[in-house]
Amino acid sequence: IEIIGGRDLKLESNFVETLPDGRIYRTAKYTATISQDWNVRFYPFDKQIIKVIFESALVNEDELHFIADTKNSGFESSINIPGWDIKNIDVKTYPYKYQTDWGSELGAQTYSRFEANINIERSAAIRTFSTSFLGFFVGDILTGATMLIESFSPIRQAIPPVVRMNMVTGALFGAVGNKYSIDNAIPPTKHTSLPDVIQLGTFSSIAMAFATIITTETLTRMAY
């Protein structure tokens, strides 16, 4: 058996039994590390499908054909994936034809494949959202407060420019630190994701706050 996209494949147990009607009943337990494509466009409100696909590494579909037991396929309710909830599992089989004969000169071969799709959903998404983006939220609050101060001349004159600049600088450091933690928490994606939008909004507001402070201070000094 070959697990597609898997590595460190290990056969943990193997059991063979001859049933009373003469059929051979065989079970096997494998462990492996499997590569997956993650869709994190809506992190942390994302839902993922873990695909487990295997086929015979030795014989083609003419010699071995998988049949999915859709009635009895499922998952043990005690299985725990930290941070995730398992919703359901779907199984199916299908023929897969490779576009090469691997140098055998026998023509491209078709192999029977078994595929299990495990649907999982991130648990405690609201809590993850609030904690994962805390640095950005604090940055937005600081820049919002700075912009509010800049909007009222009496308040702006009462608070020194260096204090206002320090507020925005603190927002910048918080946002940068949060960006590194988010980048380490989720895999890269070629699509614009929710974290990308939040980061762009926060850094844009920080840049706007810096520009506003510089502009107001320049205009104030020019007036004198």
Secondary structure, 3 states (H helix, E strand, C coil): CEECCEEEEEEEEEEEEECCCCCEEEEEEEEEEECCCCCCCCCCCCEEEEEEEEECCCCCCCCCCCCCCCCCCCCCCCCCECCEEEEEEEEEEEEEECCCCCCCCCCCCEEEEEEEEEEEEECCHHHHHHHHCHHHHHHHHHHHHHHHHHHCHHHHHHCCHHHHHHHHHHHHHHHHHHHHHHHHHCCCCCCCCHHHHHHHHHHHHHHHHHHHHHHHHHHHHHHC
